[in-house]
Amino acid sequence: MAGQLKEYLQDPFLNQMYSQIRQAGPLKSILVDITHVCNIRCQGCYFFAEEMDKNKAPRDEAEFDAFIEREKARGTNFVSVAGGEPSLMLNRVKKIYDNFWIMVVTNGLRRIPYEGFENMPIAVSVWGDHETDKVLRGSGKRDIFARGLQNYKDDPRVLWYYTTTTGNAHQIEAVVEECVANGNYVLFNFYGDLSHQGGNIDHQRGFEEVRRQINRMIERYPDRILLSSYISQVVSSGRLYNENWGYEVCCSLSADNEINRERLQNGKPYNLHFRAYNPNLTSTRRCCIGEARDCSTCYDVWAHFSWIMLNMKAHVNSKQEFTNWLTTMYLFYLINRIIDFEAGVKLLPQIHQRVSGDSIALEKFKMRLPLPQEQPALNW
């Protein structure tokens, strides 16, 4: 493998990305649900669907400070902050920001101030156009997407974490245009219908048209889209080479949780350091998404990033495959500002060009195939 890497890294562009990642160093990451409280109720939110709000966040600030010190001592250097709603607990978000690399996921209703959080990456959720988002996140009444656009107009910290749904692929163009016009970046996610509502949000319909629209947006806005066509293909199909997505291959498991003991002994890679902390800061859940969620409903981009990243050896058989792996790594480091963001985003068009030459060609070929079309890979 060393000889293959040496050959691939003769390419100056690949070498540039590889060197920046090596210079930044390995990530020792955790996820923290910083509060059990939220100011909205989204349809299909895994946090409340599994009643994870029963693990109450401690009121005593000393307990939170002690948690930070424990994680620093353990070697943690990157924290994904979710909830509940992190903007309701800004004093604690600030403490994490001051001690670790951080990514915060917020619903966009309350603006996280710039002062004190100047270089903090913020992922603002949106689940469709204004009407769809209003139904799925605003109880049919509140236009949360509009509020988020207003709160984060031209904010350099912000990317839109756009969770797409199978039956609403036709909305992708308009949503992306609005986010880009707002001066922000876009990262796609994929909706898993864990509440079994069916219809336009039923993941079992397959994401083929969603992928096609995402590829169109990559071609139109290559300097603003933070997800490659390769990552999109892996997440939405649930396939990585000869593996099907599921618990037995997921890498984002709490390594300290007894429930995962057998999985961690099956020989598949996993993140040795990772823990998904409940709001009480003492217990962890099974994985980054939930305690008992059916993995066939999980299309979480964060978890699939890890699946690709920790399977480097599978990607060294050709320069294109290595490019797919390396650009995935680079995008993860870039999104989370582990590497210089302003310099890194200048590479986005070439990243997409290098990856899309492989993935979009494959997608266009698949679109010409006769029915039956793609079957959901996660139903076993």
N, C-alpha and C positions, 0 to 999 in steps of 0.2 A: 504493500500500500504506500510505503514511503516514496518509492520510485514514481508511482503514479501521481502523487501529490506534487512532487518536485517538477514533474512534467507539466501539470496543469498550471502551476504557479509561475511558470515562465510567462504566462499571459499577464501583462502589467496591470490590467483592470482587476483581475481576480486576485493578484498579489496585493494590490492596494487595499481591497476589502479585507482580505485575510490578515494582513498586517495590522490594520486598525482593530480588528477583533482581538488578536493576540495581545496587542498593547493594552487594551482595556482589561483583559484578564477574564477568568471564568466567573460566572454568576452563581452565587449561592442565594437562592430565592425562596421567599415564602409568600403566601397570600394571607391577608388579614381582613376579616369583616370587622370594620372598626366600630360599628354600632349596630344594634338590633332594631333601630328605628328608621323608618322611611316616610317621606311625605307624599308618596303616591303608591298605588298598587297596580303593577303591570300584569296583564294576563300571561300566565305561564312563567312568572318569576320563580326561579328555582329556590330562592332564599325563603320565601314565604310558603311556597308549595310544600316544602319539607319541614316547615315550622322551625327553621333554624333560628328564628328570633327568640326562641325560648332560652337560648344561651345569652343572658343579659350582659351587656358591657358593664364593667365595673365603674362605680361612681367615683371611687377614690383615685385621684390622679397619681398617687404614689404607686398603685398597682400597675398603671400603664407605664410609668417611668421604669419600674422594675422589669416589665416585659421587654422594653427596648434594650435595657442593659443585658438581659439574658440573651437576646438575639445577637447583639453585638459581640458578646463573649463567644457565642456559638459560631461566629464567622459570617453571619448573614450580611449581604451587601445590597440586595434588591428586594423591594417589597411592593407587591400589587395590592392596592387598597380598594376594597369594595364595601358592601354593607348588606343591608341598610343603605343609607345615603350618606356618603362621606362629608358632603358640604354642611351637614348638621353637626359635625364634630371637628371643626377646623383647627381647634387648638391641638388636638392629637394628630391630625394630618400634618400640621406644622412640625411637630416633634419628629415624625417619621422623615419628613422632607429634610430636616436638618441633620439626620444621621445616616440615611441610606439613599441609594438610587430608588426612585419611586415612580409608580404609575397609578393615577387615581381615576376611577370610573365613576361618573356622576350622571344623574338624570337631566341636568341642565336647568332645573327650576331656579336654583339659587346660584348666583355667580360666585365663584371662588376668586377672591381679590387677587390682583396682580402683585401688589406690595407684599413681600414676604414669601411669595411663591413664584418668583420671576422665571425660573427655569424648570418648573414642574410640569411634566407632560400630563395633560388632562384629556381623557377620552369621554366625550359627551354622547350619550345614547340617543339613537333615533331608530324607529322600527318601521318606517315607511313614509309615504307622503303625509301631508297634514291631516287628512281625514283618517287614514289607516293608523297613524301614530296616535291620533286622538282616541280612537277606539281601543287600541291595545294598551296604551299607557295613561291615557287621560280620562278613563271611565266614560268616554263618549262626550265629554264636556270641555276638557281643557286642552288647548293647543300647546302642548309642552315643547314641541319642535320649534314653534315660533318664538317661545320664550328663550329657548336655548340659543337660537340664532341671534336674538337681541343681546343676550348676556355676553356672548363670545364673538361679537363682530370684530374681525381683524385681530383676533387674539392669537399671537404666534405660538402659544403653548398648546393649542387645541387641535385635536383630530376628532372627527365624528365617527363613532363606533356604530356603524350602520348594520343593524341586524335585518337581513333580508328574509322574505317569506316566499315560499314556492309559487303561490298564486298571484304575487304582486310584482313580478319581474318587470312589468311594464312601467313601474313607478321609479325604477332605479335611476334612469337618466335624469328625470326632473329633480329628484332628491339630491343627487350628486352635483348637479348644476347649481342648486341653491347653496349647498355647503361650500363649494369652491368659490362662488360669487361672494360668500360671506368672509372669504379670506382664510379658510381653514383647509385642513387635509382630511382624507377619508380612509378609514380602515373598515373592511367588510366583515360581518359575522353572519351566521346562518341560524335561523330560528328552528328549534326543535319543539314540536307540539307536545310537550309533556303533559299538558292538561287535556289532550285528546279532543280538541274542539273541531278538528277537521276543516274542510273547506279550503279557503285560500291560504291557510297557515299549516296545512297538513304536510309535514316533511316527507311522507311516504310518496308524495307525487313526484319527487325527484327535483333536483336543482339545475337541470340542464339549461333551461332558459335563463335562470339567474346567472349561471356562469357565463353564458354568451353575452349578457348585458354587462357584466363586470368586465369582460374582456374588451367590450366596446368602450367602456369608460377608461380603461387603462390606455387604450389607443388614443383617446381624445385628451385625457389629462394625465400624461405619464409623469408629470412633475408633482402631482397632487395625490396619487393613489398609493397607499402604503401596504398593499397586498398584491403579491405577484399572482399571475395566472396559475403557476404551479401550486402554490399554497391553496388557492381557491379550488383547484381540482382535487387535491388530497382531502381537504376538509369536507367538501360537499359530496364526494363519492364514498368517503369512508374507506379508501384503499390506499395503501402504501406498499408498492411492489406486491408481494404475495400475501400481505397481511390485511385482514379486515379490522376496522376500528372496533374497539370494545375494551372492557375492563382488563383483559389479559395482556393488552399491549399498551394501554394508557401509561404515560410516564409521569403524569402530574398527580401522584398519590402521596398522601401523608405517610412518610416513611416511619413515623413513630406510632402509627395507629395499628393496633393489634389486628383489626379487621383485614389489613393488607398483607399479613405475614405470608400466606401461601402464594399470593400473586408475586411478591418480591423475590420468591425463590424459584420462579418458573424460567429464569434465564433471559427474559426480555429486559431491555434497558429501562431504567427509571432514574429519577432525580434523587440521589441519596440524601440531599439536604432538605428537600422541599417538605413543607408542612402547610396545610390550609387551616388556619386558626379560626375558631368560632369567636364571636364577639366577647366571650368571657375571658379570652386570651390564655386559657389554661387547657382547654380541650381542642382536639383537631377533628375534622370530619374526614371521611374516606378519601375524597379527592377535591380538586379545585372547584368542582361544580356542585357537589352535594354529598349526602350521606348514603342514600339508597336509590339514587336516580337510575332509571333504565338507560344504560349506555347507548342504546339504539336511538335515543332521542337527543343525544349530545352531539352538537356540531360546533362546539366552542372553539374559536380560533386560537385562543391562548393554549388550550390543551393540545391542539393539533400542531401548533408551532413546536412544542416540546417533542412530540412524536417524531417530527422530521429531524429536529436538531440532534436528538440523541440517537439517531440512526444514520450517522455519518457513513459508516462502513458500507451500507447498502448503496451509497451514492457515488462510489469511486470507480465504477466500471467504465465510465466515459467522462469526457470533459463536460458534456452537457449535463449529465447527472450531478457531477460535482458542482457545477454552476447553480443548479437548482437548490442544492443543499446550502452552498455558501451564501447565496442571496437571501435565503430564508434566515440564516443566522444574522446576516448583516441587517436585514429589515427589523428583526427583533431588537437588536442593539440600537438601531436608529430610532425606532418608535419610542423606546424607553429612555432615549438620550444618554445611553451608556457611552456612546461615541458622539463626537461633535455633530449636532443636528444640522446647523446651517450649512456646513460643508457636505454632510452626508446626503442631504436631499438633492444636491446638485447631481448626484449619481443616479437618481431615480430613473430618468429616461433610459439610460444605458442598461440599468438593471432590468427594466421591463423588456427592452429590446433583446437582451441576451436570453431571458427566460421565455419570452413569448414566441420566439422563433421555434421553440420546441412545443410548448403547451398549447398555444393557440392553433398551430397547425394541426395538432392532434384533435383539438376540439372541433375544428372545421371539418376534418375527416369524419369524425363521429356524427356530425350533423347530416352528412350525406348517406349514412347507413340506413337501410330500411328498418321498419318496425319489426319486432318490438324494440322500443328504445330502452334507455337505461333503467334498470330496476334498482330500487334502494338496496345498497350494499350492506346495510346495517340490520336487516331483518334475518335473523338466523334462528 
